[in-house]
Amino acid sequence: MGTHVIKMPDIGEGIAQVELVEWFVKVGDMVSEDQVVADVMTDKATVDIPSPVAGKVLALGGQPGEVMAVGSELIRIEVEGAGNLRESAAAPAEPAPAPAAAAAAPKAAPQARVEVAAVTAPPAKPAVAPAPRPAPVAREANERPLASPAVRKRAWDAGIELRFVIGTGPAGRVLHDDLDAYLAQDTQTSPAPVGGYAKRNDEQQIPVIGLRRKIAERMQDAKRRAAHFSYVEEVDVTALEELRAQLNQKWGDSRGKLTLLPFLVRAMVVALRDFPQINVRYDDQAQVITRFGAVHVGVAAQSDNGLMVPVVKHAESLTLWGASDEIARLANAVRTGKAAREELSGSTITLTSLGALGGIVSTPVVNLPEVAIIGVNRIVERPVVVKGQIVVRKMMNLSSSFDHRVVDGMDAALFIQAMRGLLEQPATLFVE
């Protein structure tokens, strides 16, 4: 028997270190060739790490949340044959599996480890039935469960709603073991959820790791470095909504239904022709502004793991339906965890919308190194004065933020006013 060492791979883009997000194996497990053993995260995306060999796991090189250098030891696997561990390293590495395995337990959340053991270990007394798992009340009603793409796909295939599955991984993450336990439990005898007026004293420690850590770091970095200022303007979208309804009625079945987003993307593209100083990236270390002819629109999208920004590349070349199809494709890739790294990078300006939850006003954070982000608030019907008459119109606010180091207040206001004019007179969106 030999030892095969899997090192943290070079994922590209000059990345020197990545964060270990989740293990799918533990010491003593048998793994097959091409089986995914871990998830790691770069600045842009989560990446599955498969095993190139089959064998038995001897040691794990880190814990979830740990930042590891590219080339560092990720996992050791006992294999048939000589393995790839060099003779020079074999002697000092021989006793390593035991300490590494022992060191793995203290760093993890002790309570989570106990829960996993209770689910997966055989009962000490065969005559005693295993204790029932807790009722599915560990997370709030509107809280999205954490899980890897592989776990989500398996749950989808099995018809399981992850919000009902207790997660025993770090930060309450749902693991494959949790799905096994959920499938094995007798749903007829599952305890009923706690009532809404029941007193609760439970607490939960949630490590900030993975995508949530990246989001926190990027938001903090953006607020620290950029000189934010926001500008809010209301837009009468009555005519735009009428046009959208007409287009959907005529071509919705053959071309697909249009949402508001493709029109907003088109308005940004047309307005940027007159304000190219806003379609830029600012390298504040090199003190260089790069101005782009192409408009690569980042569309902020909420996923089960947190906020992600897939990029609609070359929006200036897309029709309404072309932009709509690309937005839908990217949103689906984000939701299913299949978005590629290149689909999550390269934006020159960002569009963010909470749809019906958009509120009245928001103050979005600039997506560095960009200098502008356009925020869309919800559409509401309210009375307005038009030519001396009070009429009911569909109104919407654009709440946008800019980096004042690069964008002057006058330019920002004029840019948003240009978008407003295009949206209020939607025929001008298509006049060349």
N, C-alpha and C positions, 0 to 999 in steps of 0.2 A: 504494500500500500504506500501511496505517496501523498504529498500535500500540494494542493493547488491554491495559490493566493490570487484573489481578485483585487486589483487596485482600483482606486477611484479613477475613472476614465477621464480623458481630456475631452470635454464636451464641445470645445471650440469657442470661437469668439474671444479668445484671449483670456478666458476665465481661469483663475488660479485656484479658487476654492469654491466649494459648494456646501450647502446645508443638507445634512441627512434628515429626511422627513419621517420615514417610516420603514421598519423592517417587516418583511413578510415571512421570515423564517426565524428560528431560534436555534441555539446550540443543541445539537443532537438530531435535528431534523434531517431527513433525506431529501435532497433536491434533484430535479431532473435537468437535463440540458435545456437551455433557453427559458427556464423558469425564472420569473421575476423575483428577485430576492430583496430589493429595496427600492424606495423612491428617494431621489435627491432633487434639490431645487437650486436652480441658478437664479440670476436676477430677473429672468424673464419667464421661466416655465419649469414645471415639474417633469423629471425624466425618470423612466423606469430603467433599472439596472438588472439585466438578465445574467444568469450564470452560464458560462460557456461549457461547463462540464457537469456531469452527474456525480453525486457523492454525498457524504455526510458532513454537516456543518460542524466545524471544530471550534471556531471563535468568530465573534463579531467585532469589528474594528471601531465602533462608535455607538453613540446613543442618539435617538431622535432629538433634534434641536442642536446637535453639535456641528460646528463648521469644520469641514475637513479639506485638506489641501489635495489638489489633483496629484495623483501618483501615490498617495498614502494608502496603507493597507485597509481594505474595506471588509473582507471576509476570507476565512480560511476554510477549505473544503478538503476532506479526505477522499482520495480518488484511487481507482485501480491504476496501477503502474507507478511511474516515478513522480508524476506531478510536475509542477514548474518551479518549485522552491529550490533555489540554487544550493549547492553543497555548502558554500561559505556561510549561508544564512541558516542552514538547517540546524546546526548545533545550538546556537543561542535561542532559536525560535522553538525548539522542541518542547520546552515546558510552558510556552506562551499560552496554549489554549486554556489551561486551567485558570491562570490569573485573569485572562481576558474575559472568560466566561463569568468568573466571580465578580469582576469589576462592573459587568454589565448591569447586574441587579440593583446596586445601591443608587445609581444615577437615575434610574427610572422611577416613576411615581410608585411608591410602595403599595398604595391601596389598589392601583390599577393592576399591579402584578398579582395581588392576592385574588382579585376578582377573576382574572383570566385562569388562574390555577383552579379556582372553584368550578369553573365551567369545563375545563379540558381534562383535569386529572380524574382518574377513576376513583369512585367513592371508597373510603377506608373500610367501610362495612357494607358488603354487598346487600345485606338485608335492609339497609336503611335507604330510602329514596333520596336522591340528591335534592338539596334545598332549592325551592323555586327562585328564579331570577327576579330582581326587583321589577315593579311595575314601570311601564315606559313613561316616566315623568321626570327624567333627569334633565331635560332641556325645556325651555320655554316654548310656547305654541308657535311663535314666529321665528324660532332659532333653527338655522339650517345645520344638519348634522355634518360632521367632518368625516370624510372617507376618501380612500384612493380611487382612481378611475376603475381599477380592477374590481374593487368591492362594489362600486356603484353599478357596474355592468352586471355583476353576478346577482345583485339585489333586484335589478330591473328584470333580468331573465327569470328570476324566481317569483316575481310579482310582489316583492317586499317593499314597503314604504320605510325608508331608513329612519324617519323621524320616530318610529315606534321601537327601534332597536337600541338597546343600551350599549354605548361605546365604552370599552375598557382600555382603549389605547391612550396615548398621551393627548391631553386636552379633550378627552371624551371621544376620541376618534374611533369610528366603527371599524373593527377588524374582521377578517375572515372567521376567526373563532367566534365572534359575536353573532355572525350570521348563522353559523352552525348551531349555536345554542338557541337562537331564536327559532330556527326551523325545527329543532328537536323538542321544544317545549310544547306542552298541551295547551292549546289556545282556549280550550273549554274551562280549564281550571286556573287560567292566569288571573292574578289578583286584579281587581278593578282599580282604575286610576283614582288618585286622591282627589276628593272634592275641592271645588274652588275656594271654599271657606276654611279648609283644614289648615291648622297652624304648622308651619315648616321652620325647621332650624338647621337644615342641611346647608353646607357650604362646599364649594368646588374650586380647587386651585387649577387654573388653566394656563399652562406654559404658552408663551407667545413664540411659536415656532412656525416654520414653513412659510406659506404664502402670507399669513397674517403678520409675521415678522417683517417680511419684505415690504408689505404695504405700509406698516408703521414706520419703517426706516425711510421709505421714499417720501411719505407725507411729511415727516419731521424734517427731512433734508430740504424738501421744496419750500417749506415755510421758513426755514432758517436762511436759505440762500437767496430766494427770489423776493423782490420788493413787490408784494401783492397789492393790487387794487382792483376793486370790482365795479362794474357798471351795469345798471339794470334799465331795461327799456321794455315798455309794453308794446305788443304787436296785435293788430286786428287780423285774425286768421279766418274770418268768416268766408271770404272769397276762396282762400286756399282750401278750406275744408269742403266747400262746395265742389271745387275742381277735383279734389281727391275722391269724393263720393262718385262723381260722374265717371272718372277713369276706372274706378273699381267696378262700377256697374257694367261698363262696356267691355272691359278687358280683364276683370278680376279672375274669371274662370280660366282664361287661356294664358295669361301672363303672371297671375298672382296678385294678391291684394297688396296695395301700397299703404304703408304707415306714414306718419309724419316725417320720419327720419330721412328718407331719400330726398324730400323737398328741402330739408334743412341742410343736408350735405350739398345739394345743388346751389342753394343760396350762398353757402360759404365759398364754394368754388368760384362763383361769379363775382362776389364781393371782393375776394382776394386778388382779382385781376387789377383792381384799383388800389389795393393796399398790400402790395407784396412784402412790405416791411413787417407784416404780422405772420406771414407763413415762413417762419425762420426757426432755427435752433441757435441757442446762445451758449458757447463754451466759455464759461466765466473764468476758467483757469488759464486758457490760452488767450482770453479776451478777443474772441473771434465770433462774429455773427455769420452764419451760413444761410443764405437766402435760397429757397427752392422754387423751381418752376413747377414741379410736380406737387400735387396736393395729396398727401397721405393722411387721411383722417382717422385718428384713433377714436373708437366708439366705446366709451366706458360701459362695461357689461358686468352685471352681478352674477357670480357663480356660487356654487355651494361652498367653495373654499374661500371666497372673498372677491374683492373687486379686481377685475382684469380689464385690459385695454387692447383688444384686437384691432388690427389696422386695415382699413379699406385703402388699398394701394391704388394710386393713380385715379383718384375720384374724379379728376378733371376730364377723364375720358369715358366715364360711365353714364349711361342713360338712367332715368328714374328706376326702371325695372332692373337694370344692371346693378345699380347701387343697392336696391332692395334685396336682390338675391344674394349679393356678397355680404351684406349686413346679417341676413338670416343664416347664411352658411357659417360665418365666423361666430355668431352667438351660439349656434348649436355646437360648434367645436369647443367653445369655452365651457358650456354646460356639461358636456360629456367628457371633459378633460383631455380632448384630443387636439387641442390647438398647438400647432408647431411653434418653435421659438421665433422663426422668421415672421409668423403671423402676429406676434405680440410685440414687435419692435419696428422702428423706422417711421413712426408718425411725426408729422410736422405741425399738426394742430389737433386738438381733441374736442369731441362733442360728448356731452354727458347729459343724460335724461333719466329721470325716475318715473316717467310716464304719468299715470294717474296719481302717483304719490309725489309728484314734483313740487308740491307746495306753491307758495306765492313768490317767494324770493329765496335764493340760495347763494352761497359764496364758495364756488368750487375752487379747488387747489390746482394751480398750474402744474401740468405734467412735464417737469423738467426733462430735457433741456429746451422744450418748447417755450413759447412766450405768451400763449393765449389758449384759453379753454372756454368753450361756449356752453353755457348751462341752459337747459330748457325746462321751464316750469309747466304746470298742468294748464289745460285749456278750460276756461270757465265762461259761462254765459252771464253777462251783466249789462245793465243799462249804461249807455254812453251817449254823448251828444254828437250827432252827425248833422251838419248843416242846420243847426238850430233846433233839431228835433231829437227827442229822447227815444232811442231805439235799442233793442237787445242785440248785442254782437258777441261773437266768440273771441275772447281775449286771452292772450298768453304772454307771459313775461320771458324775456331772455336775460338771464343772470350770468354774466360772464366775468372772468378774471384775467388779468394781464400782468406781465412782469414789467414793472415800471422802470427797471433798469434799461429796458430796450424799447418799450412801447410808450409813447407819450399819450397823455390823457385825451387830447384832441383827436389823435389818430384812432384810438380805441372807440371813442364815441362815434366818430364818422363811420367807422367800419360797421358797428352795430346798427347805426341808422341806415346804412346801405343794405344790410341784410333785412332790416324791417321793411324798407321800400320794396324789395324784391318779393318778400313773403305776402305783403298786403296787395300787391299787383302781380299775381303769380304768372301772368302771361310774359312778364319781363324776364322770368327765369330762363326762357327759351329763345329770347331775341339775341341774335348774334350781330 
